[in-house]
Amino acid sequence: MATPIVDAHLDLAHNVLAGRDYTLEVADIRRAEAAEQLQCMVSLPELRKGNVAVVFATVYTGPNSWSDDGQPVYNAPPWDGARSQLAVYRRWSEEGRVRLVTSRRQLDSHLELWAEDGLTGLVFLMESADAIAHPRDLPDWWADGIRLIGPAWSRTRYAGGTHRPGGLTELGRELVARMAEQGIALDTSHLAEEAFWQALEIGAHATLASHSNARAIVDTDRQLSDEMIGAIGDCDGVVGLNLYDEFLHPGWARNADRPQVTLDDVRRHAEHIAGLIGWDRVGIGSDLDGGLGLEETPTELGSIADLGRIGDVAPPEQRAGVLGENWLAWLRRTLPA
């Protein structure tokens, strides 16, 4: 049987609502879009070809602009956009294109079926908590299937985030506490460092970094410091390797120099993280098509169907773990029965 691969971060529904039809083959999408950058890397058929058994499918709503004091501004309520994205995933499920996974029982059942039909299972991850009008609304989002939340993307009403540092707001503290009570995992990717430590001090039902790399190699606040990586390990969490070239190679920049990025760059991050918290806490969080495409990813990857090649960065005995078993073990620890 093929090794089940888990990708802990794909912005599927967000891209569908932006106009991309993921029910098509990647080659057909590329021909239709005729783009030189951000070329499509993901589709539902390509996930099946690549033996991707489970995806943490995001519900992502970003701001339309920023106020003079640096606060996010939305042209429409972000919770409306989030529910529209959930509707995309439910439609796919009804059409028999994916399976939705919200519990350990569903995960185990899905994996048995996946071995026969190859359908990808989706676990819902909310990226940016601004889609939550108030922390007291968490039970409604739980009922809608949300099992993981990253409070920040950049700054949100709840926390400081990438390129906009700061701690948790009063609402953010309440959100993190209620997430722990509800049984929703805390995704620390994008959290500003001050907010990261405050959230861990409050406590979490479970902790992960769905799509982050090592700051020791690429020194930006988008990556995790060694201390942050160690703390995630102490929380029995997993770090998902992000496959965006700029987050892999310190000399790569979208609008400047673009040295060749390969799986050797991915290996450096994987080995660094594993050296701190062990190979059993390293997984994949590709973020493919999350503002990056074919020309922004390691040269060995032609589409998400090649995700299995990430296993080459790990020692042979750790390959299956990095490809998916580490995330599956984490899900079995964190999902409700």
Buried (B, 14 or more C-beta within 10 A) or exposed (E): EEBBBBBBBBBBBBBBEEEBEBEBBBEBBBEEBEEEEBBBBBBBBBBBBBBBBBBBBBBBBBBEEEEEEEEBEBEEEBBEBBBBBBEBBBEBBEEEBBBBBBBBEBBEBBBEEBEEEBBBBBBBBBBBBBBBEEBEBBEEBBEBBBBBBBBBBBBBBBBBBBEBEBBBBEBBBBBBBBBBEBBBBBBBBBBBBBBBBBBBEBBBBBBBBBBBBBBBBBEEBBBBBBEBBBBBBEBBBBBBBBBBBBBBBEEBEEEEEBEEBBBBBBBBBBBBBBEBBEBBBBBBBBBBBBEBBBBBBBEBBEBBBBBBBBBBBBEEEBBBBBBBBBBBBBBEEBBEE
